[in-house]
Amino acid sequence: MALTGLEIYKHLPKTNCKDCGVPTCLAFAMKMAVKQVSLDKCPHVTAQGKAALESASRPPIQLVIIGTDSNEIKIGNETQLYRHEERFHRPAAVAVRVSDTLEDDALARRAEAIGRLAFDRVGTRIRVNLVAVDNESGSAERLEKAVKLAGEKSGLACLVMSAKAGSLQRAAAALAGRRPLLYIADPAEAEAAAGVAKQENCPLALRANGLEALAELTAKINALGVEQIVLDPGSRGLRATLEALTRIRRLSLKGFRPLGYPAIAFAADANPFMQTVEASTYIAKYAGVVVTDLVDPSQILPVLTTRQDIYIDPQKPVAVEPKLYTVGEVAASSPVLVTTNFSLSYYSVEGEVEASRVPAYIISVDTEGTSVLTAWASDKFNAATITKALKNLGLETRVSHRKLIIPGLVAVLSAGIEDESGWTVEIGPKEASGLPGYLKRQWKSPN
Ligand code: SF4
């Protein structure tokens, strides 16, 4: 668990020399406890104090790195059970499975489809991270060929799954330098697989039957010098997996080191919609890697959306910069719309304006990242703030008309805005989804 300020203070020099830029050692300790400064800013901490602090503040869940360069993904290093206490930091890696029993053509097509599973949502690119090659053929030779093909066609980092350490050896050598996650399905092969992971500098996922067996296994593998470990407690099905993931998180946060690693979970329900639910559940609680069979964009998108939502900071609204945005080739006669700087509100409006193909200006008013109704209710989206944004952003010099389209949900603001700004207010649709129809049919260009 994270150290308190007083626990940190005990290991500082207590000279109050200010060389760290903070007035006292206690103030420095308090800032360090909330991660506003790091220990290296104190040049006087003793080697003993540094060692004590580093050991005590070591994250309860090991950071594990899979892939390299633009495909690198870091998992683990979490410190909390509940995200309202502190945000979750390292989004789970989403992997889509491909069997090495497929013919080359089919395998290549599926890998390409997996590589295309990327979407833009609220201004962020969200995507599948790993192609998971499953050695169902049992052949080391086939696995070697399949991982090469899947890695190349998907453009993603690989998760290589096999019951045999020898097969993992050949696959890891074929992917040398690309740091695949190796998954050994047979606990009896775990020690041999650890040798492969060490030699090829790859993280290793270990499977065991239950948490006790898994803790014994990780201790044994860690003693062999492998620290980049991912846990599979062997549970399958929603309820058993959820229970196991929750117990792993709880025990690791209590400082039980043999389970202090990120976990892998498999969503494998035969019904793809239930598989979407299963994968989303594991992302919410508490998988570091989730493996699915879903390649249909409509089925994987909810999983990626869940991940994006779970890993934002719940204490900070997701906001865009409050400013003037343009969509398309705007002209002096283009419509002017106003919304708040809550990301979801802004991107909903932007997306619908784009869909309408009517070039437009969008004013994003600073409402501290709150949505239209919330901002209106808290008096952050009112005639004064909207008029101020309209004037400060220089709309009067950009457009030849004086018409402002406001969200239908706050039609009540229209008279106040007209009085304060001198612009004519047009009441837009209540939902952003109504904008294409509104702009095409109701917006009357002044020219
Ligand atoms: Fe204390 Fe170190 Fe800061 Fe000096 S530099 S005030 S010793 S924390």
Residues whose N, C-alpha, C, O or C-beta is under 5 A from the ligand:
A	BS01	SF4	L12 P13 K14 T15 N16 C17 K18 D19 C20 V22 T24 C25 F28 K41 C42 P43 H44
